[in-house]
Amino acid sequence: MGRAYNGEHNEVLQRGVTSDYFATLQAKLLRGRTFADAEDLTKPRVVVINQTLAKKFFPGEDPVGQRFADTDLNPKSIKEIIGIVDDIREGPLDAEIWPAYYYAFNQSPDVGYSVVVRTQQPGESLIPTVTDAIRRIDSRISVSGQTTMTARVNNAANVYLRRSSTWLVGGFAAVALLLGVVGLYGVIAYSVSQRTREIGVRIALGAQRGTVYRLIMKEAGVLALAGIVIGTGCAILAASLMRKLLFGTPPWDLTTLICVAAVLGASALLASFLPARRAASVDPISALRAE
């Protein structure tokens, strides 16, 4: 590619697309340009490559303007790179993105092709309209495999397996959260029962109910904060080890971590509220007599 053939066989994906393909998929153009409708069989053959191909075969170079050909070096197979687009995931969500180049469909038309449509309406409602529009162009065209991108993704086998695993892990997480709340409640409630005399003395000396609330809630808050900090670190470490199972989500997704920490914090406050309320309701005289 862009240099003398060294006998190696470089395998890449190839896709025939029209000029509006990248705009429809909202694929970002990183360098150069995309196809023009005028680029047909009478024009020199041109291609657009993805970022993975550029990094693999043109490290540290500008591939725009370079040319490449098939392994037989047939002059008709020579193509010029006119642009680079961001990687488009065209295979399984858990598979590595391959180097790919896109050639102008007008320069190599085929009898079979796919139509990609972007709409702001519900995709299912637009399928009959698109089908009718195609058949109005030529009634002999056979249309099949109509579906939406959402349905295509949701019906993928690997997505189903990952979603099932996610629901299972989510169920265990909910049970763990419940056990954590119950455990924290038990710890704080036991602490309050052991400090009944202390709390009674504080109230007898003029401590307000709000002060007692803050005392108990602070103790719970320290425990919850320590657990959240340690748990966040462990979650980032575990997610980093499982990054291949994540689709388009970094292991340290800030929004997710903040939301989880907020849920845990709120749960901890809820678990400590009842013991704090009980402590604030202690009758100092009864507490001192009990001792």
TORZA-323239 format. One record per residue (C-alpha): x, y, z; residue number from 1. Coordinates in nm, 2 decimals, always signed. Layout:
! TORZA-323239
SITE        u        v        w   seq
SITE        X        Y        Z   NUM
...
! end
This chain:
! TORZA-323239
SITE        u        v        w   seq
SITE    +0.00    +0.00    +0.00     1
SITE    +0.17    +0.32    -0.12     2
SITE    +0.50    +0.13    -0.16     3
SITE    +0.66    -0.15    -0.35     4
SITE    +0.49    -0.49    -0.32     5
SITE    +0.69    -0.71    -0.08     6
SITE    +0.49    -1.03    -0.13     7
SITE    +0.29    -1.01    +0.19     8
SITE    -0.09    -1.07    +0.18     9
SITE    -0.26    -0.79    +0.37    10
SITE    -0.63    -0.88    +0.43    11
SITE    -0.87    -0.60    +0.48    12
SITE    -1.25    -0.56    +0.46    13
SITE    -1.40    -0.38    +0.15    14
SITE    -1.73    -0.22    +0.12    15
SITE    -1.91    -0.06    -0.17    16
SITE    -2.09    +0.26    -0.06    17
SITE    -2.26    +0.56    -0.21    18
SITE    -2.17    +0.92    -0.14    19
SITE    -2.42    +0.97    +0.14    20
SITE    -2.33    +0.65    +0.33    21
SITE    -2.09    +0.81    +0.58    22
SITE    -2.33    +1.11    +0.64    23
SITE    -2.62    +0.86    +0.71    24
SITE    -2.41    +0.67    +0.97    25
SITE    -2.28    +1.00    +1.10    26
SITE    -1.92    +0.87    +1.06    27
SITE    -1.67    +1.14    +1.12    28
SITE    -1.44    +1.23    +0.84    29
SITE    -1.09    +1.26    +0.98    30
SITE    -0.90    +1.37    +0.68    31
SITE    -0.95    +1.43    +0.30    32
SITE    -1.30    +1.39    +0.15    33
SITE    -1.56    +1.13    +0.07    34
SITE    -1.71    +1.02    -0.26    35
SITE    -1.89    +1.24    -0.52    36
SITE    -2.18    +1.11    -0.73    37
SITE    -1.98    +1.19    -1.04    38
SITE    -1.72    +0.94    -0.96    39
SITE    -1.82    +0.65    -1.18    40
SITE    -1.66    +0.39    -1.41    41
SITE    -1.51    +0.66    -1.63    42
SITE    -1.32    +0.82    -1.34    43
SITE    -1.00    +0.69    -1.16    44
SITE    -1.09    +0.45    -0.88    45
SITE    -1.09    +0.60    -0.54    46
SITE    -1.14    +0.47    -0.19    47
SITE    -1.19    +0.60    +0.17    48
SITE    -1.02    +0.40    +0.45    49
SITE    -1.10    +0.37    +0.81    50
SITE    -0.88    +0.48    +1.10    51
SITE    -0.77    +0.12    +1.18    52
SITE    -0.63    +0.07    +0.83    53
SITE    -0.45    +0.40    +0.84    54
SITE    -0.28    +0.32    +1.17    55
SITE    -0.19    -0.03    +1.07    56
SITE    -0.05    +0.02    +0.73    57
SITE    +0.05    +0.39    +0.73    58
SITE    +0.19    +0.45    +1.08    59
SITE    +0.32    +0.80    +1.11    60
SITE    +0.23    +0.88    +0.75    61
SITE    -0.05    +1.06    +0.57    62
SITE    -0.23    +0.80    +0.36    63
SITE    -0.44    +1.05    +0.16    64
SITE    -0.31    +1.05    -0.19    65
SITE    -0.14    +0.71    -0.16    66
SITE    -0.24    +0.43    -0.39    67
SITE    -0.27    +0.05    -0.36    68
SITE    -0.37    -0.25    -0.57    69
SITE    -0.45    -0.62    -0.55    70
SITE    -0.17    -0.87    -0.50    71
SITE    -0.16    -0.93    -0.88    72
SITE    -0.08    -0.56    -0.93    73
SITE    -0.34    -0.54    -1.21    74
SITE    -0.36    -0.17    -1.33    75
SITE    -0.74    -0.18    -1.31    76
SITE    -0.72    -0.26    -0.94    77
SITE    -0.52    +0.05    -0.85    78
SITE    -0.71    +0.27    -0.62    79
SITE    -0.62    +0.61    -0.47    80
SITE    -0.70    +0.70    -0.10    81
SITE    -0.90    +1.02    -0.09    82
SITE    -1.01    +1.02    +0.28    83
SITE    -1.00    +0.87    +0.62    84
SITE    -1.31    +0.81    +0.83    85
SITE    -1.35    +0.71    +1.20    86
SITE    -1.39    +0.34    +1.26    87
SITE    -1.74    +0.20    +1.19    88
SITE    -1.84    -0.11    +1.38    89
SITE    -1.98    -0.34    +1.11    90
SITE    -1.94    -0.67    +1.29    91
SITE    -2.02    -0.82    +1.63    92
SITE    -2.01    -0.57    +1.92    93
SITE    -1.74    -0.77    +2.10    94
SITE    -1.52    -0.83    +1.80    95
SITE    -1.21    -0.63    +1.71    96
SITE    -1.26    -0.37    +1.44    97
SITE    -1.08    -0.47    +1.12    98
SITE    -0.89    -0.25    +0.87    99
SITE    -1.14    -0.16    +0.60   100
SITE    -1.17    +0.05    +0.28   101
SITE    -1.48    +0.18    +0.11   102
SITE    -1.50    +0.21    -0.26   103
SITE    -1.75    +0.42    -0.46   104
SITE    -2.05    +0.21    -0.55   105
SITE    -2.09    +0.39    -0.88   106
SITE    -1.74    +0.26    -0.98   107
SITE    -1.83    -0.10    -0.91   108
SITE    -2.21    -0.15    -0.91   109
SITE    -2.36    -0.48    -0.80   110
SITE    -2.70    -0.65    -0.84   111
SITE    -2.73    -0.69    -0.46   112
SITE    -2.70    -0.41    -0.21   113
SITE    -2.83    -0.28    +0.12   114
SITE    -3.01    +0.05    +0.18   115
SITE    -2.94    +0.24    +0.51   116
SITE    -3.19    +0.50    +0.61   117
SITE    -3.17    +0.75    +0.90   118
SITE    -3.49    +0.89    +1.04   119
SITE    -3.62    +1.08    +1.34   120
SITE    -3.94    +0.88    +1.33   121
SITE    -3.98    +0.53    +1.48   122
SITE    -3.79    +0.30    +1.25   123
SITE    -4.06    +0.03    +1.23   124
SITE    -4.32    +0.28    +1.09   125
SITE    -4.09    +0.39    +0.81   126
SITE    -4.00    +0.04    +0.68   127
SITE    -4.31    +0.01    +0.45   128
SITE    -4.26    +0.36    +0.31   129
SITE    -3.90    +0.28    +0.22   130
SITE    -4.00    -0.05    +0.06   131
SITE    -4.27    +0.12    -0.15   132
SITE    -4.02    +0.38    -0.26   133
SITE    -3.78    +0.12    -0.38   134
SITE    -4.04    -0.07    -0.57   135
SITE    -4.16    +0.25    -0.74   136
SITE    -3.82    +0.28    -0.88   137
SITE    -3.83    -0.06    -1.03   138
SITE    -4.11    -0.32    -0.95   139
SITE    -3.87    -0.60    -1.03   140
SITE    -3.64    -0.52    -0.74   141
SITE    -3.67    -0.78    -0.46   142
SITE    -3.67    -0.63    -0.11   143
SITE    -3.59    -0.85    +0.19   144
SITE    -3.44    -0.84    +0.53   145
SITE    -3.61    -0.51    +0.64   146
SITE    -3.53    -0.43    +1.00   147
SITE    -3.42    -0.14    +1.22   148
SITE    -3.07    -0.10    +1.36   149
SITE    -3.21    -0.13    +1.71   150
SITE    -3.37    -0.46    +1.64   151
SITE    -3.06    -0.59    +1.46   152
SITE    -2.85    -0.51    +1.77   153
SITE    -3.10    -0.64    +2.02   154
SITE    -3.14    -0.97    +1.83   155
SITE    -2.77    -1.03    +1.80   156
SITE    -2.67    -1.35    +1.99   157
SITE    -2.37    -1.19    +2.16   158
SITE    -2.59    -0.90    +2.28   159
SITE    -2.85    -1.14    +2.42   160
SITE    -2.58    -1.33    +2.61   161
SITE    -2.43    -1.01    +2.75   162
SITE    -2.77    -0.88    +2.84   163
SITE    -2.86    -1.20    +3.02   164
SITE    -2.54    -1.18    +3.21   165
SITE    -2.60    -0.82    +3.30   166
SITE    -2.94    -0.90    +3.44   167
SITE    -2.79    -1.18    +3.65   168
SITE    -2.51    -0.96    +3.78   169
SITE    -2.77    -0.68    +3.84   170
SITE    -2.98    -0.92    +4.05   171
SITE    -2.67    -1.02    +4.26   172
SITE    -2.59    -0.65    +4.30   173
SITE    -2.94    -0.57    +4.42   174
SITE    -2.91    -0.86    +4.68   175
SITE    -2.57    -0.73    +4.78   176
SITE    -2.71    -0.38    +4.82   177
SITE    -2.99    -0.51    +5.04   178
SITE    -2.75    -0.71    +5.26   179
SITE    -2.52    -0.41    +5.29   180
SITE    -2.81    -0.19    +5.40   181
SITE    -2.93    -0.45    +5.65   182
SITE    -2.57    -0.50    +5.78   183
SITE    -2.51    -0.13    +5.82   184
SITE    -2.84    -0.09    +6.00   185
SITE    -2.74    -0.37    +6.23   186
SITE    -2.40    -0.22    +6.31   187
SITE    -2.54    +0.13    +6.38   188
SITE    -2.83    -0.01    +6.58   189
SITE    -2.58    -0.22    +6.79   190
SITE    -2.36    +0.08    +6.84   191
SITE    -2.65    +0.29    +6.96   192
SITE    -2.76    +0.02    +7.21   193
SITE    -2.41    +0.01    +7.35   194
SITE    -2.39    +0.39    +7.38   195
SITE    -2.73    +0.44    +7.55   196
SITE    -2.58    +0.57    +7.87   197
SITE    -2.35    +0.81    +7.68   198
SITE    -2.64    +0.94    +7.47   199
SITE    -2.85    +0.98    +7.78   200
SITE    -2.58    +1.18    +7.95   201
SITE    -2.54    +1.41    +7.64   202
SITE    -2.92    +1.47    +7.64   203
SITE    -2.93    +1.53    +8.01   204
SITE    -2.65    +1.79    +7.97   205
SITE    -2.85    +1.98    +7.71   206
SITE    -2.76    +1.81    +7.38   207
SITE    -3.03    +1.88    +7.12   208
SITE    -3.19    +1.60    +6.91   209
SITE    -3.02    +1.74    +6.60   210
SITE    -2.68    +1.69    +6.77   211
SITE    -2.76    +1.33    +6.84   212
SITE    -2.88    +1.28    +6.49   213
SITE    -2.56    +1.42    +6.35   214
SITE    -2.35    +1.21    +6.59   215
SITE    -2.50    +0.88    +6.47   216
SITE    -2.53    +0.98    +6.10   217
SITE    -2.16    +1.09    +6.10   218
SITE    -2.06    +0.74    +6.23   219
SITE    -2.26    +0.58    +5.95   220
SITE    -2.13    +0.83    +5.70   221
SITE    -1.77    +0.74    +5.78   222
SITE    -1.84    +0.37    +5.73   223
SITE    -2.03    +0.43    +5.40   224
SITE    -1.76    +0.67    +5.26   225
SITE    -1.49    +0.42    +5.33   226
SITE    -1.69    +0.14    +5.16   227
SITE    -1.77    +0.36    +4.86   228
SITE    -1.40    +0.46    +4.81   229
SITE    -1.27    +0.11    +4.84   230
SITE    -1.56    -0.03    +4.63   231
SITE    -1.50    +0.23    +4.35   232
SITE    -1.13    +0.13    +4.33   233
SITE    -1.22    -0.24    +4.31   234
SITE    -1.49    -0.17    +4.05   235
SITE    -1.25    +0.02    +3.83   236
SITE    -0.99    -0.26    +3.86   237
SITE    -1.25    -0.53    +3.78   238
SITE    -1.39    -0.34    +3.49   239
SITE    -1.04    -0.29    +3.35   240
SITE    -0.99    -0.66    +3.35   241
SITE    -1.33    -0.71    +3.17   242
SITE    -1.30    -0.42    +2.92   243
SITE    -1.35    -0.66    +2.62   244
SITE    -1.70    -0.73    +2.75   245
SITE    -1.80    -0.36    +2.75   246
SITE    -1.95    -0.21    +2.44   247
SITE    -1.85    +0.15    +2.39   248
SITE    -1.82    +0.22    +2.76   249
SITE    -1.48    +0.29    +2.93   250
SITE    -1.40    +0.09    +3.25   251
SITE    -1.40    +0.41    +3.45   252
SITE    -1.73    +0.56    +3.32   253
SITE    -1.76    +0.87    +3.55   254
SITE    -2.14    +0.90    +3.52   255
SITE    -2.19    +0.54    +3.63   256
SITE    -1.95    +0.56    +3.92   257
SITE    -2.11    +0.88    +4.05   258
SITE    -2.46    +0.73    +4.02   259
SITE    -2.37    +0.41    +4.20   260
SITE    -2.19    +0.61    +4.47   261
SITE    -2.50    +0.83    +4.52   262
SITE    -2.72    +0.52    +4.55   263
SITE    -2.49    +0.37    +4.80   264
SITE    -2.47    +0.69    +5.00   265
SITE    -2.85    +0.74    +5.01   266
SITE    -2.89    +0.37    +5.11   267
SITE    -2.64    +0.42    +5.39   268
SITE    -2.82    +0.73    +5.52   269
SITE    -3.15    +0.54    +5.50   270
SITE    -3.01    +0.25    +5.70   271
SITE    -2.87    +0.48    +5.97   272
SITE    -3.18    +0.70    +6.00   273
SITE    -3.39    +0.46    +6.22   274
SITE    -3.10    +0.40    +6.48   275
SITE    -3.04    +0.77    +6.48   276
SITE    -3.40    +0.84    +6.55   277
SITE    -3.41    +0.59    +6.83   278
SITE    -3.10    +0.74    +6.98   279
SITE    -3.25    +1.09    +6.96   280
SITE    -3.56    +0.97    +7.14   281
SITE    -3.37    +0.82    +7.44   282
SITE    -3.51    +0.93    +7.78   283
SITE    -3.20    +1.03    +7.98   284
SITE    -3.35    +0.94    +8.31   285
SITE    -3.44    +0.59    +8.19   286
SITE    -3.10    +0.55    +8.03   287
SITE    -2.92    +0.64    +8.35   288
SITE    -3.14    +0.41    +8.56   289
SITE    -3.08    +0.12    +8.32   290
SITE    -2.71    +0.15    +8.39   291
! end
